[in-house]
Amino acid sequence: MNLNPDIAAYLQLVNAARESGKVQAMHQMTPQQARDAFDQSSALMSLGGDEAVQVEHLSFTARDGHALQARAYTPGTRVAGTRSAAVVYFHGGGYVVGSLDSHDALCRDLALDCELPVLAVDYRLAPQWRFPTASHDAEDAWAAVVEQADRLGFDPQRLVVAGDSVGGSLAAQVGTTGVLPRLRVLIYPVTDATSQTPSLQRFATGHLLETATLEWFYQHYAPDLAQRLDPRLSPLLGPVATPQVPVQLVLADCDPLFDQGLAYFKHLTQAGVSVQLQVCEGMVHDFLRMDAIVDDASDVRLAIAEAVRRAVAEV
């Protein structure tokens, strides 16, 4: 589990800035400071996405009347007036940081790679909005996309749900009733907020996502320890509601979440789920958005796109 050399060089810069006092660890910041820093660092890690993708700003109404913001990224390959398959995407960020902006470049690139629209949906963040708000928002957004598929130009029977980190956790749970996704793409998801695995200790510091930051996230979103046992926060701890939906599971082997990702792979396969597991060697958490730093990010994105295209192919 040696770090990719390009990522290792990047982490050296990050850790040197931390030691000099120029940069704080996320868990030493206020939530708003952390959000600003996350969005700023996102611009440095990515090549910026393709400007040729058409972007439409949308909103959906949550169960309590709150407006959930969304962006539809449409590649130029889409034929106007037709209903196409689509990817519904939930961003990561520990339920505290992350936004449509932080994942803008990734969603643009995914739309081009998949040759399909990608609909990125925002959800409310902690500590202003605590558990289970993000889960409810994700469920409500999925239901709205299905209900409004005709207006959006989507085929509701050919939808994929995807997400990274806690966005992967949200993607693991939506569509458990009614219309099911053709595929779940879970990118280094949080699957057990109670775990104390060796990878959490092995990569506790110096590997971008830190174990202390994970706990900081959990404290803001689910301060009651009993809440962390809920499958909506820890899908590894609950039954698999939709074993008929295949999963593309992407893990980074230098990630504190690696062990719980492997445990979730076993959990899914034991329930009869068809799982395609991709372990990315030398990679850290959040590497998929680091295409300005490491070429492997683009390669993994292309592999995800291929799995999506296969899943939504007409039958």
Helices and strands as residue ranges (DSSP letters): H 5-20, G 26-28, H 31-45, E 54-61, E 67-74, E 84-90, H 104-114, E 118-121, H 133-147, H 149-152, E 154-164, H 166-171, E 183-187, H 198-202, H 211-221, G 225-229, G 235-237, E 247-252, H 258-270, E 275-280, G 287-289, H 296-312
